[in-house]
Amino acid sequence: MTEADWERIPVSPTKDLDFCASTGTAVVETEAKGTVDDSRKLAGISGKKGDIEKKKKKQRASPIKNKNTLLGVIASFPNVAGQNAICRLLDPPVESPTEDPRKYKLLARLSYYWREISIVSQSRFLIALVNRLQSISLVKDYSVFDKQPLLNQNGEPFARPESPFLTRSVVGDNFAFGEVVPLGPGVFYFYGFEASILDVLIEQSFDSILAFQSSHAGERISAPILARVAEADLNQTRFMDGGTSPPRAGNTRRFEIRSESEFAVTRAGRVIGKVLL
C-alpha cells in the first residue's frame, strides 16, 4: 500500500478507529496514537495500548461486529538525546473483510489524488475525476468503468492538462508540478506530484491505478525548479525579514524564479522539498 490508500474514518457516536485502507484483498483499519517522552519508559505507552485494545474490543462486539483487520499504532518520540523514535504495532487476529477490498482500495486512491491534486491545481479533468469517483461508489458492478477514460465537454478523452505546468511551479523537465509556499525569509516549501500520475488518472485503467507506485520512491532528486511565486508570498518573506509592509490581501500576481533544489518522492508520487529562492 501507499499513502494514497488511506482514508480518515468519519467521526460517529461509536468508538471508530482513525484510518481505513485496503490491500486489495483485505480491509485494514488503524487506531493511531503518539507520545513524546523517554522511549525506554513504557508507562505512557501502556496506557495508550489499553485505550486501543478497549476500542478494538468495542468494534468486535455486538452490534458493530467489525470483522476487518484492526491495527493499533503507537508512535513514541524521545525527548532524550541519543534515542530513536519508535513505532509499535498491536497485532490483530486475522478476520475476513466485510466489504469489497478492491473497490475500497480503488475509491481510496481516486479520493486521495482528487483531494490532494486539487490543492495545487484547478484543472478541469478534476471535475470529471470526482464525478467518476461518485459513479464507481454508487454502482455494484463498477467494472463497467474500467479503462473508460475521463471525457471532456466534447465527449473526448482528456489530454494531459497543460495548466499545472503553465501556471504552477514545475520541477525538472515537467517531472512534477505543484505549489511553493513560504517557510521564512527566502525559504519556500514545494508540494506537488509527479506528472505521470495525471495520465494514470485520466486513462482510468483500474489495474494501473491500483498498482501505481513511483519508480523514484525513496529517492532524493536534485533538479531545477521553475517556481511561480505569488507576489503576496514574496512580500511575506520580505515582511518576515524585517520589511515594513505586510502582504496585500487578495494579490494573485506570480513571479517566476529559477532555482536548483533537492526533492523527496513518496511511493504515491508525491514530491516535496525545501526551496531556497
C-alpha positions in Angstrom: 0.0 0.0 0.0 0.9 3.7 -0.3 -0.3 6.8 1.5 -2.9 7.2 -1.3 -4.8 4.1 0.0 -5.6 5.6 3.5 -8.8 7.4 4.2 -9.8 9.0 7.5 -12.8 7.3 9.1 -15.6 9.8 9.8 -16.4 10.6 13.4 -19.5 8.9 14.7 -21.1 8.1 18.1 -19.5 4.6 18.1 -15.8 4.0 19.1 -14.5 4.1 15.5 -10.8 3.8 14.7 -8.9 6.6 12.9 -8.0 5.4 9.4 -9.1 2.7 6.9 -7.4 1.2 3.8 -7.5 -1.9 1.6 -4.7 -4.2 0.4 -6.9 -5.2 -2.5 -7.9 -8.4 -0.7 -8.4 -7.2 2.9 -9.7 -4.1 4.6 -7.4 -2.7 7.3 -8.4 -0.1 10.0 -5.9 1.6 12.3 -6.1 3.5 15.6 -3.1 5.8 15.8 -1.7 7.3 19.0 1.5 9.1 19.8 3.6 10.3 22.8 6.7 12.4 23.4 8.8 11.0 26.3 11.7 8.9 27.3 11.1 5.9 24.9 12.6 3.5 27.4 9.8 4.2 29.9 6.7 2.3 29.0 4.1 3.8 31.4 2.6 6.2 28.9 2.7 3.7 26.1 1.0 1.0 28.2 -1.9 3.4 28.8 -2.3 4.1 25.1 -2.1 0.4 24.4 -5.0 -0.2 26.8 -7.1 2.5 25.1 -6.6 0.9 21.7 -7.5 -2.5 23.0 -10.7 -1.2 24.5 -11.7 0.4 21.2 -10.9 -2.7 19.2 -12.9 -4.9 21.7 -15.9 -2.5 21.3 -15.6 -2.8 17.5 -15.6 -6.6 17.6 -18.6 -6.8 20.0 -22.3 -6.6 19.1 -23.9 -4.7 17.5 -21.0 -3.5 15.4 -19.2 -6.8 14.9 -16.4 -5.3 12.8 -14.6 -8.2 11.1 -11.9 -6.0 9.3 -8.3 -6.2 10.2 -7.8 -3.8 13.2 -4.3 -2.5 13.9 -3.1 -0.3 16.7 -0.2 2.1 16.0 1.7 3.9 18.8 4.5 6.3 17.8 6.8 7.4 20.6 9.2 10.3 20.1 12.0 10.7 22.6 12.9 13.8 24.5 16.3 12.4 25.4 19.3 12.8 23.2 20.6 9.7 21.5 17.3 7.8 21.4 15.4 6.9 18.3 11.7 7.3 17.5 9.8 4.0 17.8 6.6 2.8 16.1 4.8 0.0 17.9 2.1 -2.2 16.2 -0.6 -4.0 18.1 -1.1 -7.2 16.0 -4.7 -8.2 15.4 -6.4 -11.5 14.8 -6.9 -12.1 11.1 -10.5 -11.8 10.1 -12.3 -11.8 6.7 -13.2 -8.4 5.3 -16.9 -7.3 5.3 -16.7 -5.2 2.1 -15.1 -5.4 -1.4 -11.5 -4.7 -0.6 -10.5 -4.0 -4.2 -13.3 -1.4 -4.6 -12.4 0.3 -1.4 -8.7 0.5 -2.4 -9.7 2.0 -5.8 -12.0 4.5 -4.2 -9.4 5.5 -1.6 -6.8 6.1 -4.3 -9.1 8.1 -6.5 -10.2 10.2 -3.5 -6.6 10.8 -2.4 -5.4 12.1 -5.8 -8.6 14.2 -6.4 -8.3 15.7 -3.0 -4.5 16.3 -3.0 -4.1 17.5 -6.6 -7.0 19.9 -6.1 -4.7 21.7 -3.6 -2.2 22.6 -6.3 -4.3 22.6 -9.5 -7.7 23.6 -10.7 -7.5 21.6 -13.9 -10.9 20.7 -15.5 -10.2 17.0 -15.5 -10.6 17.0 -11.7 -14.3 17.7 -12.2 -14.6 14.6 -14.3 -12.5 12.6 -11.8 -14.7 13.4 -8.8 -17.8 12.6 -11.0 -16.2 9.2 -11.8 -15.4 8.6 -8.2 -19.1 9.1 -7.3 -20.2 6.9 -10.1 -18.0 4.0 -9.0 -19.1 4.3 -5.4 -22.8 4.1 -6.3 -22.8 1.0 -8.6 -22.3 -2.6 -7.7 -20.7 -3.6 -10.9 -18.1 -0.9 -11.0 -16.0 -2.8 -13.6 -18.1 -1.1 -16.4 -16.0 1.9 -15.8 -12.7 0.1 -16.1 -10.5 1.5 -18.9 -13.2 4.2 -19.7 -11.1 7.4 -19.9 -12.3 10.7 -18.4 -14.0 12.7 -21.0 -14.0 16.5 -21.6 -17.0 18.7 -22.5 -16.7 17.5 -26.2 -17.0 13.8 -25.2 -13.4 13.2 -26.0 -10.7 11.8 -23.6 -8.8 14.5 -21.7 -5.2 15.1 -22.8 -2.7 15.6 -20.1 -3.6 19.1 -18.8 -1.2 21.9 -19.5 -2.3 24.4 -16.9 -0.4 22.9 -14.0 2.8 23.3 -16.0 2.0 26.8 -17.2 0.6 28.4 -14.0 2.2 26.4 -11.2 5.7 25.6 -10.1 7.5 22.9 -12.1 10.3 20.6 -11.2 12.8 19.5 -13.8 11.6 18.9 -17.4 7.9 18.7 -16.4 8.8 15.9 -14.0 6.5 17.3 -11.3 4.1 20.2 -10.8 2.9 21.9 -7.6 2.9 24.9 -5.4 5.6 26.7 -3.3 4.7 28.4 0.0 6.9 30.5 2.2 8.6 29.0 5.3 10.7 32.0 6.2 12.9 34.7 4.6 14.0 33.3 1.2 12.9 29.7 2.1 9.9 28.0 0.5 8.4 24.6 0.6 7.4 22.7 -2.6 4.4 20.4 -2.5 3.3 18.6 -5.7 3.0 15.4 -7.7 4.8 13.5 -10.5 3.3 14.3 -13.9 2.9 10.6 -14.7 0.0 10.2 -12.2 -2.1 12.5 -14.4 -2.1 10.1 -17.3 -3.0 7.2 -15.0 -6.0 9.0 -13.6 -7.2 10.1 -17.0 -6.9 6.7 -18.6 -8.8 5.0 -15.7 -7.3 1.6 -16.0 -8.1 0.2 -12.6 -5.2 -2.2 -12.6 -2.8 0.7 -13.3 -4.4 2.9 -10.6 -4.2 0.1 -8.0 -0.6 -0.9 -9.0 0.8 2.7 -9.2 4.0 3.3 -7.3 6.5 5.9 -8.2 9.7 4.5 -9.8 11.5 7.2 -7.9 10.1 6.3 -4.5 12.5 6.8 -1.6 15.0 8.8 -3.8 16.2 12.3 -3.2 16.3 14.1 -6.5 18.4 17.2 -7.3 16.6 19.1 -10.0 16.0 22.6 -11.3 12.7 24.2 -10.3 10.8 27.0 -12.0 9.0 28.5 -9.0 6.0 30.6 -9.8 5.6 32.5 -6.6 2.6 34.7 -5.7 3.5 38.3 -5.0 1.8 38.1 -1.6 4.2 35.2 -0.7 7.2 37.2 -1.8 6.0 40.2 0.2 5.5 37.8 3.2 9.1 36.7 3.1 10.3 40.3 3.0 8.0 41.2 5.8 9.3 38.4 8.0 12.8 39.5 7.2 12.2 42.9 8.7 10.2 44.7 6.0 7.8 47.4 6.9 4.8 46.3 4.8 2.7 43.2 5.2 1.4 41.4 2.1 -1.6 42.9 0.3 -4.7 40.8 0.7 -6.0 39.1 -2.5 -3.0 39.7 -4.6 -2.5 36.8 -7.0 0.3 38.0 -9.2 3.0 35.5 -9.7 6.7 35.9 -10.4 8.9 33.2 -12.0 12.1 32.4 -10.1 14.6 29.6 -11.2 16.5 27.7 -8.7 18.1 24.2 -8.0 16.8 22.2 -5.1 16.6 18.7 -3.7 13.3 16.8 -3.6 12.0 13.6 -2.0 9.5 11.4 -3.7 7.0 9.1 -2.0 5.6 5.8 -3.3 2.3 7.6 -4.1 4.2 10.0 -6.4 4.1 13.0 -4.1 7.1 15.3 -4.5 8.2 17.5 -1.6 11.3 19.6 -0.8 12.7 22.9 0.6 13.4 25.5 -2.0 15.8 28.4 -1.5 14.9 31.5 -3.6 
